[in-house]
């Protein structure tokens, strides 16, 4: 495999798709040596096939706002790879959503899902609809309109969407309601992230953050260190950051910072349970700002407008919001402030320059496709519960999540050893790729 040649070809075919090309380049660099040890992969053109999605659906979404005016957005579903199971991946509602973003997310999802040990392929979807400031009625009407266009292309054994940025249990409920009306069947396995009242799984909302902290625990154990007393910062304040803050606190760490588009909040003595719960209120407000947090807890926190959370001194940094949210300058700031471990809970949260800075300084760094796999793993467990028409207890789900995250960590360590340093990026990419590549080879050219 010639990485440069493949990337040149992709750049010519998909010009300007920066996020997608970045994600592909990272994976190809990691797997090049292993791939070239398997001539059967080259013969079957595995790489050339695996970097392109199976199919992409693009559709117009028309809906009516509270003023009675018609609004139009673009909807997408990228079904990337189904070699090891039905397509599985979230729906993202955000004004910045475009095809490049969703192709990168679907590509990453393919390997992330392979790492979970569960039978799930990779997909992603969403819309450039911006939920910020929208009323509940507007969000309902948009979700119904979105599903009206998507429903015939999904199913429990075909493609199972879930939530992502801008899509929580409320949005999932509205979308499933329309699916049920159109399909004329009650099949909750068609979508995950549902309310516990009608087919959802316990601890699913927290699972991405919880799983991320379980992974971090294993990273620390490998270094013979404990998470107790560690200063942790998280970006964002959605479900992912909330789950991460909650579990970090439960495990004995101190969450000393969070952030939003408007700035960052420092909490020197660590977040309390009341503060963590308030993160859900911030998310539900649709304002997309964190300054209200600092105002509510004025005596215990400090808000800095226009700054990222990475300026706050910490031991552990957890990007938990958006892709490329932590750049090379941010990485250097963290390094200068003595950061000891970085783990992406967001998808591709760090730029290549940031990752290189951490690795050059031998700071343990783990990528989103491994660290945040607990979310989709628990979605897979939700699918299983739906299929057998049973609900597991929180303890049962949490135990399975623990096992999955430990398995992912072990796979990363197995493939990521480099002169006394564990390259978790390389380990995760190789482990996920090998499972998908072998399945593709065994199924033939289809």
N, C-alpha and C positions, 0 to 999 in steps of 0.2 A: 504494500500500500504506500502510495506517495501522497502524503497529507497535503503538500503544497499544490499538487496537481488537482486533487479533488476539490480543494477549497477554491482554486481559481475557476474551476468549472461551475461550482455552486454560486460563486459571486457573479458570474456572467448570467446565470439563469435566474438568480434571485437578487438583483441589485437593490441596495438600500435596506435590505432586511437585516439590520445590524444585530439585534438580539439573537435571532435564529442562527446567523452565521457564527456569532461568538460562541453559542452553546455547542454547535457542531464542532468547531475548531478545538474547543477544550476537550471534548470526548475523544476525537480522533488522535490528538497528541498523546493522550493517556494510553490509548489501546494499541498504538502503532506497533510496538515491539511484540506484544502478544499476538496481535493479528497476523503479523508476518511469520509467525511460527505455525500457522494453520493454513497451508495452501488450499485446503478445501473451501475455506471462506472466500479466498480470492477467486477461485474458480466459479463459485456461486454468486459472485459480485455482491456479497453481503453488505459491505459498507455503502456501495453505490445505491443499494435499495433501502437500507435502514435509515438513511438521512432524509429520505423523501416521505411525506405522509401518504397513507393509502388513499385518502380522499379529503377534500375540503368542501364544506357547505357554506355558502355566503348568502345571506338573505336580508331583505328590507323588513324593518319592524316599525309599523305605524301604530301610534297610540294617541290618546287624547288627554291633554293636561287638565288641571283644575279650572282653567279659564275657558275650556271648551275648544282650545286650539289644537290642531293636529300637529304632532311631532313625529319626526322620522329619525330612526337610528339604523345602524348596520349590525346584524347578528352574524355570528360565525360558529361553526363546529369543525374542528380539525381532528379527524380520526387518523391517528398516526401509525399505530402498529398493533396488530391483534395476534401476534405469533403465540403468545402464552395465555391468552384469555380475551374476554370481551373488552372493547375499548372502555377506558375508565379515566376520568379526569374532571376537574372542576369547571365551573362557569364563572367568568370574571366580568363584573360590570364596573367599568371605569372609563373616564373620558379619554385616557391614553391608549385604550385597547386598539390594536391593529393586527393585521395578519402576521407580521414578523414576530410580535410578542407571543401570539398564540401558537405559532409553529415552534418557537423556542420552548414554550411551556409543555407542549405535547411531546416534543422530542425528549426533554428531561423526564417527563412523566413515564415514558416507556421504560427507562432504566430504573427509575425510582420504584415503579410498581414491580419490576422484576426482583428488586432487592428485598421486597417484603416477604417473599416466599409464597405469596398468594397468586392464584391464576387470574391476573388482570393485565390487559394490554394498556397502551398509552393513548390519551386523547386530551383535548382542551377546547374550551369554547368561551363565548361571552359576547359582549357588545360594548360599543363606545357610549352607551347610556351612562350618564353621571347621576348616581343616586343622591349626591350631596344636595341638601336643601329640598328634596322632593317630599311631598306628602305621602302618607300611607296609601291613599287612594291612587295616586299617580304611580307609585311603585307596583301596586297590584295590577293596574291596567297594563303597564309595560310588561310585567312578567307573563301575564296572560297572552299578550300579543306575541311575545318572544316564543313561548311554547307552541302557539298556534302554527308557527313556521317550522319548528324543530321536531315535533312529536313523532312524525313518521320515520325518523332516522335513528330513534333510540329504542331501547328495550332491555330487559334484565339479562338477556344472553347476547345482546348486540352491542349496546353502548350505554353506559350508566354514568350520567353526569353527577356532579356534586356541587357544593359551594366553593367559593374562592373569595378574592377581594371583592367587596361590595355585594356579596351574596351569602346571606346567613339563613337561619331557619325560617324567617319570615318569607324571604324570596323563594326558598325551596318549596314552602307550603303553597304559595300562589301558583308556582309553575306546575306542581303536581296536581293541584286542583283542576287546572285546565287540561293536563294530560289525561286524567281520569275521565273527564267529561268527553273528550274527543275519542279516546280509545275504548270507552264503555267497558272498562274492566278495572277492578281494584287490585293493582299489582304494584305494591310499594317498592319492590326490588328494582324499579326502573330508575330510581334516583336516590341518592344518599345525602345525609345531613338533615334528615327529617326530624320533626318533633317526636319526643318519646311517646306521645299519646297515640301516634299512628304509624308505628314501624321504625322509628328512629332507635339508635343505640345509645345506651348510657355512656357517658364520658366522650361522645363524639365531638361536641363543641370544643372540649379541652384537649383533644387527643394530639393535635399537631404540636402544641406547646409542651404537653406532657411528654410525648415521645422524644421531642428535642432534648429535654432535660435528662431523660433516661440515657440518651446517647451521650450527652456531655458527662454524665456520671461514669459511663464506661471509659470515656477518654481520660478522665481524671484517675480512675482506678489503674489504668495502664501506666500512668505516671506516678502511681503510689501516693496520690493526693486525694483529699476529701473536698466536697463541695461546701461543707459547713463553714460559714463565716466569709465565703467568697463574695466580693462585690460584683454584682451583675447589672448590666445595662441592656435594655431592649429597645428596639425602634418600633414605632407604631403603637396602636392601642386597640386593635381589633381582636378577634377570637384567638389568633395565634399568639400575639404578645400577651394577652390576658392569661391564656393557659400556661405560657412559659413563666410569667411572673408568679402565678399561683403555685406551680409545682416547684420553682426555685425556692420560694419562701417556705413551702412545706418541707423541703429537703434541708433547710437550715442556712440557705444563702441569703444575702441582703440585696434586694433589687433597688438600686440607687438612682436609676434614671429611665425615662421613657421619652418618646418624641412623637411629633406629628408634622404636617406640612408647615405649620406656623412657628415651630421652634421646639425646644426641648425643656424638660422639667427634671431638675435634680432633687433627689430625696435623700439627703446625707445619711439618715439613720435607717434607711430601708423602708419599703412600702409595707403598710399594714393591710390586713384583710379588707378593711373598709375602703382603702384606696384601690385595691385590686378589683373589688366589686364595682367601684365607680367607673372603671375602665369600660365596663359594659354599657353604662349610661352614656358615656362619651360616644361610643360606637352607634348606639341607638338614636342619638340626637341628630344624626346626618349632617352635623356641622363640620366634621373632619378637622377639628382643632383640639389642642391639648391645654390651651391657656386656662379654660375653666377648671381644670384639675388643680393648677397652681393657685387659683383664686379660692377654691373650696378648701384646700389644705395649705393656706397661706403661711401658717406658722411652722410648717414642717417641710416646705418645698420651695424651690426657686425656679421661675420661668425665665428662659433666655430666648427672646424672639429671633427668628431667622437662623438659628444655629441647630446643627445636628447633635444627636445624643452622644456622638463619638468624642465630643470634647470633654465628657465627664470621666474622670479617672476611674478605672475599674480593673478587676481581675479577669472577668469573662464578658465578652461582647457578643450579643446575639442579634444579628440583623433579622428582623421579624416582620418587615413591611413589604418591600417592593424590590424588583430586580435592580442591580447596579446602584443600590442606595449607599454603598460604602466604597469610596474610590481610593486611589493611591495616597492622596493627601490625608484622607481620614485614617487610613491604615498607619501612616507615619505618626499621626497624632496619638493614636492608641498605643503604638510601640513606645513612643517617647514617654507616655504616661504609665508604662509598665504592664500593659495587658499580658495575660499569661495563656489565654486560650480564646479562640474565635470559632463560633459554629453558626452557620447560616440556617435559620429556620425559615427564612423567606427563600423563594426560588431564585438562584443565581444572584444573591444579594450583594455579592462583592464583584468589583470589576477585576479583570485579569491583572492589572497593576497592583491592586490591593492584595490579591492572593499571592502574587510573587513576593511582595514585601513580607508577608507573614511567613511564607516558606523559606525565604532567604535568611530570615532571622530565627528560624527553627521554632517558631511559635505554632503549637498544634492548631491546625485549621481543618474543619470538616465542611463539605459542601451540602447544599440544601437537599439534593436528591437522596442523601443518606439521613441527614439530621431531621428533616421534616417529613419523612416517610410514615411517621406514626399516624398522620391524618388520613392518608389514603389507606393505610393498613386497617384502621378502625372502620373506614368506609367499607372495606372488603369484609370485615367482620359483621358489619351491619347487613351487607348483602347476604351473608350466610344465615344470619338470624331470620331475615325475611324469607329465604328459601325453605327453611325448616319450620317456619311459623312458630318460632320461639323467641323469647327475650332473655338474654343473659343478665346476670347481676353486674353491678359496677366492678365488683372484685374479679369476676370471671373475665370481663373485657380487659381490665387493667392487667391481669396476669398474662393474657395473650399478647397484649401490647408490649409488656416487658420482654417477653420471649422474642418477639419479632425484632425489637430494637437491639437486643443483644446479638441476635443472629446477623443483623445488618452490620453491626460494629465488627463482629468477628470476620465477616466477609471482607470488609474494608482493610482490616489488619492483615488478612491473608494475602491480599493482592497489592498492598500498599507499602511493603517494607522497603526502605531505602537507607542503607548505611546508618542504622540506629534511629532514623526518623521515620515516622509513619506518615506517608503521603496519602491522606484520606481521599483526596480528589482522584488520584490514580486508582486507589483501591476500589472506590465506589463505582467508577466508570468501567473498570475491567470486569468486576463482579456482575454488574447489571448487563453489560454488553454480552458477555459469554452466554448467559442464559437465553437471551433473545436470539443471538446469532445461531446457536445450536438448534433452537426450535425452528428458525427460518430454514436452515439447511435441511433439517429432517423432513420438513413439509414440502420441499421442492420450490421451484420458481413459479409462484402464483400471483 
